Amino acid sequence: MKHIFILIAVLFSLLITPTVAISGDVYVKGYYRKDGTYVRPHYRSAPDGNPYNNWSFPGNVNPYTGKVAPGNPSTYLKNYYKKNNNSYSPSKYIAPNSHTNISNDSTKHSLIYSVQSSLLILGYNPGPIDGVFGNRTSQAIMQFQLDRNLKSEGKISTELVKQLISSLQNIEALIPKNANWVNYGRSWKCQRGYRRSGSTCVSVQIPANAKLNYSGDGWTCERGYHRHGHGCKSVQIPANAKLNYSGDGWTCERGYHRHGHGCKSVQIPANAKLNYSGDGWTCERGYHRHGHGCKSVQIPANAKLNYSGDGWTCERGYQRHGHGCKSVQIPANAKLNYSGDGWTCERGYHRHGHGCKSVQIPANAKLNYSGDGWTCERGYHRHGHGCKTVQIPANAKLNYSGDGWTCHSGFRRSGNKCI
């Protein structure tokens, strides 16, 4: 509500400001240059015969794009007078006072910013609210004008500002006190410190030892207090305990575990230590849990402690066999596998029973990626136990995998040909 009131006031002040030429800028339709280059639709400064007022004059700011014109002022003036068949005379025009320029640019920026904000509240999407006049702002203005049966021009005018003020005044009565518009003006939300109650916003009643919650429409207890009915009650922390992470309860210190309404010391047996959370115990490396204590891990020959340290695993070249480790028997043309507890055939061989057999590669074929079989060369496809040439019809080419064909662009497959 307050935001809308301020926006209306700003628009009123801009409407009566004499330094802002609301509709004096010129809209240029898109066109093609002689060299074929397309120039997009845009706005340019209204011609008044004074080069210092042009947006393209070095140092001036285009209020619709926010860009500062580059270049050298003296060079710009020479080219300007040459183009207009006029002699260069720096004293012919007096450059505008810089303070006046900044004020005018600042006012125009405020106008565009206020128009964008108004359109957003009224349910239109003018793009970024940045005070720069772009295509999306122009399209939003056009839609606003169409919805109100106005002349759809897509630019800022005195009539547009008046219509925006009128619309904002009407919409102001549609939301309750202490609320703001959200979702491009399609709904409203209560301000922080207020909550929705039917079609109104009522103040959040915050009890002692509480504060506004994250969303601002309710309350939450301060740290050290927990919710109790309609208020906050102090957290009772027993011995060897502390406030929990959220601050609304308690947790035992390291070395203690929860027991009823208090904390009890963790009893750590021999060859054990506190666990990661600090509320229990775990055996040291080389020991495993056994009942209420820790027992030494018995490691057989050709074995070692496992990763977790509570058991054992065989060394590379050995595999688990009962309660011990047995040597891996590697046949001819084979090697240890990745894990080291078995074997795999060398490249060019495949598994056959308990050994490795040579891969028989037919003509126009090669070893496959894994090395335990074969695949046809490009231009050939698998046919029984060999490779057959791919027959490519007219207007076709080999496919990506090289074992078939696909039609050229502009042709489609129809049976065994391309049409």
N, C-alpha and C positions, 0 to 999 in steps of 0.2 A: 504493500500500500504506500509506504513512505517513498519507495523507489519510483513508483508511478507518478506520485505527486511532484517529486524533484524533476523527473523527465519532462512533465508537462510544463513546469516553470522554465526549464532550459529552452524548450522549443518556443515558448512565448517570447523569451528574451532574444532568441536568434531571429525570430520572425520580424521583430521591430528594429534589429540592428542594421543601420544603413550601410555598413561597410561590406556586407555580404551580398554578392551578386548571385542570388539563388538560381535564377534561370538565365543568367547572362552568358554562360558557357555554350559553346557550339558543338552539337553532336554531328560527327562525320560518319556517313555510312561506309561500309566496306567497299573497296574498289581494287582494280588491278592496275599496276603501273605499266609503262610502256615495255619494260623488260620482263613482264609476266609475273612479277612479284605481287602477292596478294596482301593488301593492307587491311587489317581487321577493323571493325567499327570502333570508334573511340571518341573522346571529348577533347576539344582544344580550346584555348583561351579565345574570348571574343575579340576580333580585330578592332583596334581603336587607333591604329597608325603610330602607336608608341611601342618600339621594340622592347623597351624595358619591362613592359607588362606581359610579354609572351612567356609561356611556361618553358619554352625552349631556350630562353635567355640564360646563359651560364649562371648558376647559383640559385635560380628560381625553382620552386617545388611544384610538381604536378599534384594537385590535391586528390586526384582520382587514382593515382598509382603510388604516390608517396615518394617518387623518384626525384632526385636533384639533377637538374640539367648540367652536363659537363661542358668543358670548353673554356676559351679565352674570351672575355667580354669585348675587347677591342676587335679581335678577328670576327666575332659574331656581327658586330655593328657594321664593319666594312662590307661583309658579305650581304647583310640585310639591305644596305643602301644601294649596293651594286645591283642586286636582284630587282629592286624597285626603281631602277634608273634615277637614282637620287644621289646627290653628292654627299660624301661623308662629313657630317658636321656634329661632333660630340655635344656641342652646346645647344643643338636644335631642340633636344628634349632633356629634361632634368631627370636623372635616375631617381626612382622613388626612395624615400627614406626607409632604411633597412628596418627600423622599429615598426613602421606602418605595415611593411610587407609581412613581417612575422606575425603581427596581430591579425592581419587579414587571413593568412594561411591557417593560423591557429583557430580562428573563428569558423572557417570553412570546414576544417577537420572536426571541430566540435559538432557542427551541423550534421555532417555525414554520420558521425558516431551516434548522435542522438536519434537520427532517422533509422539507423540499423538496429539500435536498441528497441525502439518503438515497434518496428516490424517484428522483431523476435517475440516480444511480449504479446503481440496481436496474433501470433500463430504462423508467421512466415519465416522462411529461412534465408537471411541475407548474406550467409557466409560468415567469415570471421568478423567480430565486432572490433574493428581496428581503425575506423575513421578513414578508410581508403575505399573509394568508389570503384567497384569491380562488376563483372558480369552478373554474379549471383545477387548483388545488391540491386542492380538494375532489373533483373528478372523478378525479384521479390516485390519491387515497387510496381511493376507492370501487373502482377497478379493482384496486389492490393487495389490498384485502380480498376481492374476488370471486375473484381468482386463488388465494387461500389458504383459500377456503371459510369466511371469517369473515363476521360480520354487516356488511353494506355500509351504513355510515352516512355516510361522506364527511367525517368530522370527526376531530380529534385526540383520542385517548384513551390511557389508560395501556396498554391491551392493544395498541394500534397501535404505540406506542413500543417495547414489548417485541418485537413481531414484526419491526420494522425492525432492531433490534439483532441478533436471531437471523439475519435474512437477510443482513445485512452481514458477520457472522462467517462465514457459509457461503461468501459470494462472495469473501471475502478469500483463501481457499485456491485459487481458480480462476485467479488471475493470478500470474506469476512475480515474484520479487524485483526491485526497481527498475523497476516498471511502474505505470501508472495506467490507469483505465478511461476510455474515450472512446465517443462515439456512444450516449449514454444507457445505457451499461453493456453494449452489444452486442459490443464488442471492446476490446482493450487496446493500449497504446502504451508503448514504453520511455521512461524519463525522459531528460532531456538528459544527455549524456555516456555514454549506453549505446545499443547497437544490438541489433536483433533477430537472434537466432541460433537457428533452430528454434523451440522453445517457451520459450526463456529470453532474458534480457537480459544481454549481456556488455559490459564496459567498453570504451570507444573508446580505442585506443592512439594517442596523439598524438605524432608524431615531433618532433624539434628544429625550431625555426623554423616551427611550425604552430599552429593553434588549432581549436576546434570550429567546424563549419560552421553555416549558418543554422538548419537543422532540428535540429541537436544530436545527430545519429546518425552523424556521420563527422567528417572533418577537412579543412581547407583550408590552404594555405600562407600565411604572412604576406606583406605587401607587400614586394616586392624578391626574392621567391623563387618558383620554379615547381616543379610536381610532377615528381619524377624517381624512377621505381620506387616504393619504399615510403617515400620521404622527400622532403625539400624541398632544392632546390639553388639557390644564389644566381644571380640574373639578371645576366649579363655585359653591361653597357651600353657600346657602342662610343662613340667620340668623336662629338660633335654629336648625341647622342641622349639620351632620358630615359625613365623608367618609363612604360608605357602606363596607360590608365585603370584596368584591372583589377589592375595591379600585378604581373602574372606574366610580363611580357615588356617589350619596349622599342619606342619609336617615334622617328623622327627629329624634330629640332627644326625650326621653320619655316625655310624656305629651303634645306632639305636633303631628299633623297629616298632611299629604301632602295635600296641597291646591294650585292648579295651579303650579306655579314655585317656591313656597315657603312653609313654615311650619306655621300652624295656631294652636293656643292653644286649647287643648281638654276641652270642657265645661262639667264639671262633675256635674250632678244634686244631690239633697239631697239623702242620703242613697245609694250612689254609690261610686265606686273607679276606678282607672285606671285598664284597662284590662292587661292581661299577656304581650302582645306585646307593651303596652304603647302608642298606637295610638288611643285609644277609651276608653269606660267605660263599667263597668258591675255592676249590683246591688249587694249590700251586702247580706249576708245570711239572710233569712227571708223576702226578698223582691223579687219581680219579675218585669220584664220590662213591662212598660205600657206607650205606646206612647213615649214621650221624657223624661220620668222620671221613678221612681221606686215606686211601690205600695206594701204595706204590704201583706204578704201571710196570708190568713184567714184559720186557722187550726181548723177543726171540732173536736168534742169529739172523743176520742179513736184513735187519729191520731197524727202524728209527722212530722217535716220537712223531706223532702226527701234528698237523698245524695248530690244533687247539691245545695240544700238550696233555690231553687226558686219555690218550690211547696210542696205538702204534700203526705204522704202515711199512710195507716192504720197500727195500732199496730198489733202484732201477735195475732191471734185469731179473727181478724176482717177482713172483706172484703169490698171493695169499693161498695157503693150503692148510686147512684145519687151524691149528693154533700156532703155525709157523709160516715160513716163507720158502718157496720152492723155486729153483732156477727155471727161467723161461727157456724152453727148447726152441731154438730158431732154425727152421729148415733152410735149405739152399735157396739162394736168390730172395732172401727175406732180411728184415732188420727189425730192431725194437720199435714198437709203436710209440706215439707221442707221450703216453702216460708211463711207459716203461714197464708195464706189467703184462705185455703180450707182444705179438709180432704182426708185421704187415709186409706184403710183398713189395719188392723193388719196382721201379717204373719199368713197364714193358712186360710185367708178369701179373697174373691174377690168381686169386686164391682157388685152390682145387684140392678138396679134401683136407689133409694135414700138411700140404705143401704148396708150392707156387709153380704155375705152369706158364710157359711163354705165350704172349698174346700173338695170335696169328693175324697179321695185317694184310688185307687183300689189296689188289691194285687200286690206285687212286684214293688211298685212305692214309690216315696217320693216327698216332696215339691220341687218345682223348685227354682232357685236362687232368684227370686223376691218374692217368698212366696205367690203368688196369683194363683198358678196352680200346676200341678204335672208333673213329668218326671219319666220314667221307670228306675229301678235299672240297673246296668251293667249286661249284659247277657240277657237283655230283650229288646224288641222293642214295640213301640206303635201299638196297633191293636184295632181299634174301640175305645171303652171307657175303655180299659184295657191294660194290658201288656202281651206279648206272648214271650215264650222262643226263643232265637236266635238258630237256627239249624246250627251247625258248621260242615261242611263236612270234610273229611279226608284231611290232609296236609293244614289245615287252622287254624286261631286263631281269637279271638275277635279283632275288629278294635279299633282305638284309643278312639272313643266316647263310645264304649261298646254296641252299638245297632245294630251291624252287624258283618260281618266277612271279613277277608282279607287273601289271600294265603300266605303261608310261602315262604321264599326266595328260588328261584329256581323253583317256580311253578307260573302259571298264571291262572286267572279266565276264565272258559269256561262254561257258563250257571250257574248251581248251584253246580259246583264242581271245584276242582283245579287240573290241569294236568301239 
